[in-house]
Amino acid sequence: MHTQLQAVLNQASKAVSGKTQVLEKMLLAILAGGHILLDDVPGLGKTTMAIAISRALGAKFRRIQCTPDVIASDIVGFSMYNKQTGAFTYMPGVVTDCNILLADELNRTASKTQSALLEAMQEGQVTVDGQTHPLCKPFTVIATQNQVGTAGTQLLPYAQLDRFMLRLQIGYPDFDGQMEILRSRQAENPLDSVEPALSVREILQMQQQVCCVSVHEVILAYITRLAMASRENPMIALGISPRGALHISAAARARAFLYGRDYVIDEDVC
């Protein structure tokens, strides 16, 4: 694995025991410029995992708890009238000043509030009262949701789900993992020991390198066949969208970069 990225995983693993594969997939999505949905039952460490990897990356982190009373302006911001200038001033929301946004328990808030994230996730910007405001780069949403059936939750709409590159489950720890969790929290919070192993500038450089990785026609054909098969299968309600196929291609490039496999830089892309 890439040496610097291994250091990121080592740091994040200080706070998350026995879940290296999940952390690797989260890192893969961030390198590919994608967003992550952590979907599992309560208490498995979804929030801790998001905080740990953001600290290990040295990224600016913000969190919003998606309770039913959260409204769209809390996320994208709003315009406030300034009596002194006689004009409206933009008041930033939670998405406008961070590299990683943790939307905790996203499926507890209203659909209208959830939709406020759509433009931010797809375009890297928000529009308020006709004015467009770019977000920080890099920008990644890590959302968590408790599985449907937990009181007060609802299904995320397909338009929201389609903007996540990866939907991950953490799962319960094994015996050794549970023992390590109990030991590590006897005296202090292990999150306090997580230190940055990268900088925002280095993340951006790596994302650019990932974008420049060439994908062979054979791989593109495989992704296309996979997408077409999902659309034609009568047992699948909604097949892979063109956006989803692009996510698969981007994830493949990031995986090649992450694990140091042989890859070719496409000079035309760079």
WOSUL-V36876 format. One record per backbone hydrogen bond with DSSP energy under -1.0 kcal/mol. CO is the residue of the C=O (numbers start at 0). NH is the residue of the N-H. Records with the same first field share a line. If there is no record, write none. Layout:
BEGIN
CO = NH ; NH
END
This chain:
BEGIN
1 = 5
2 = 6
3 = 7
4 = 8
5 = 9
6 = 10
7 = 11
8 = 12
10 = 13
11 = 14
18 = 22
19 = 23
20 = 24
21 = 25
22 = 26
23 = 27
24 = 28
25 = 29
26 = 30
27 = 31
28 = 33
29 = 32
34 = 164 ; 165
35 = 142
36 = 167
37 = 144
44 = 48
45 = 49
46 = 50
47 = 51
48 = 52
49 = 53
50 = 54
51 = 55
52 = 56
53 = 58
55 = 196
59 = 98 ; 99
61 = 101
63 = 103
64 = 66
66 = 69
70 = 73
71 = 74 ; 75
72 = 76
73 = 93
74 = 94
77 = 90
79 = 88
81 = 85
86 = 81
88 = 79
90 = 77
98 = 139
99 = 61
100 = 141
101 = 63 ; 103
102 = 143
103 = 65
104 = 107
105 = 108
106 = 153
109 = 113
110 = 114
113 = 116
114 = 117
116 = 120
117 = 121
118 = 122
119 = 123
123 = 134
125 = 132
127 = 130
130 = 127
132 = 125
139 = 100
140 = 35
141 = 102
142 = 37
143 = 105
144 = 39
146 = 149
149 = 152
156 = 160
157 = 161
159 = 162
160 = 163
165 = 36
167 = 38
173 = 177
174 = 178
175 = 179
176 = 180
177 = 181
178 = 182
179 = 183
182 = 185
188 = 191
189 = 192
190 = 193
198 = 202
199 = 203
200 = 204
201 = 205
202 = 206
203 = 207
204 = 208
205 = 209
206 = 210
207 = 211
209 = 212
211 = 265
215 = 219
216 = 220
217 = 221
218 = 222
219 = 223
220 = 224
221 = 225
222 = 226
223 = 227
224 = 228
225 = 229
226 = 230
227 = 231
228 = 232
232 = 235
240 = 244
241 = 245
242 = 246
243 = 247
244 = 248
245 = 249
246 = 250
247 = 251
248 = 252
249 = 253
250 = 254
251 = 255
252 = 256
253 = 257
254 = 258
255 = 260
257 = 1
263 = 213
265 = 269
END
